[in-house]
């Protein structure tokens, strides 16, 4: 006796019960897969963000010291206010370039969507639709 014959011999109530149980189990497994995928991607993003924060803090401290040094060096050549303006404009130009580079790198991070789970759910829905269509047309139900 094959699976399709066994399914045909079962009462409709039992088949509906099996469908509900299997659907519930499948949904639970899909949620677990999605959670695992999101946790993995979240850990990677957290580590990168922490390193960027530390680098930013150290860069601000270093930039303060270098700013003072550059302004003091330029005061020997130009007025104090002009030295501060030159250094400030140069720092803003570097900050703009760094922001553009950072934005392009963030765009390269894959989306935080659990792609495997989404693909699996789509496949499951397609399979159920195919089975339902075959059942309506008198075809063999189940695989």
N, C-alpha and C positions, 0 to 999 in steps of 0.2 A: 504494500500500500504506500503510495507516495504522498507527499505533503498536501498537494491540492485535493486529493481524494479525502484525506483526513479532515481537511478544512471543510469540505462540503458535507461531511457526515456530522459535524458538530452543530449544535443548536445555535441559532442566531445570537441569543443572549450570551452564550459562552464566547463567541467570536467578538462581540462588542466589548465584553469584559477584558479579553486578551488585548484588544486594540487599545483600550484605555490604560491598561497596565504598561504595555510596551511604549505607548506615547509618553506616559509620565516618566518612565525610566529613561527614555531617549532625551526628553527635555532636561532631566536632571544631569545627565552626562554632558549635554551641550553646555549647560551653565557651568559645570566644573571645568570643562575645556576652556571656555571663555575667561573664567576667573584666573586660571593658570597662565593663560596668554597675557592677560592684563597685568598680573603681578610681575611677570618676567620683564615686560616692557617698562613698567613703573619703576622697578629697581634700577634699570639701566638709566632711565631719565633722572632719577633722584641722585644717582652717583655723579652724573655729568653736571647737574645743577649745583651740587655741593662744591664741586671743583671750580666751577665758574664763579661762585660766590667768594670762595677763598682767594682766587686769583684777582678778582675785582677789588677786594679789600686791600690786598698787598699792593696792587697797582696804584690805588688812591694814595696810600702812604708814600710809596716811592715817587709818585708824581708830585706830591707836595714838596718833597725835598729837592727834586730836580727843578721844579718851578722856582723855588727860592734861589737856587744856584744860578739858573739862567737869567733871572731878573737882576740879580746882583752883578753878574758878569756883563750884562748889557748896559747897566747904569754907568759904566766907564766910557761908553760910546755915545749914548743918547740920554735924554731926560728920563727920570724915574718912571713917570706915568707912561711914556712911550715904550719903555722896556717891558713893563707889565702888560701893555696892550699887545705887543708883538708876541710875547710868550703865550698869552691867553688865546689869541687867534690860532697860533700853531697847535696848541693843545686841542682846541675845538675841531680843527681839521683832522687830527689823528683820531679823535673820538668818533667823528662821523665815519671815517673809513672803517674803524673797528666795528661800529654798529652795522654797517652794510655787510661786512664779512660774517659777523655773528648771525645775522638774519638769514643769510644764504645757507649757512650750516644748519640752522634749525629747520629750514625747509626740507633738508635732506633726511630728517628723521622720519621713519615710516609712521603712518597713522596709528593711533592707539586702538584701532578697531581690531577685535579678535578675528582676523581674516579666515583662519581655519574653521572656526565655529560657524561663521556666516556662510561659508561655502558648504559646510556639512549640512546645515539646516536647509539651505536651498536644495541640495541633493535629496534630502529626506522628503521635502515637500513635493518635489518632482516625482519621486518614486511613489508616494501615496497617490498623487493625481493619476499617474499611469495605471496603478493597480485599480483605482476606482473606475477609470475609463474602461479597462479591460473587463472588470466585473459587470458593468452595465451592458457591455456589448456581448456578454456571454463568454468572454475569454477566461483564461485561467487566472485565478487570483493567487497572489503570493509569489515568492521567488525561491 
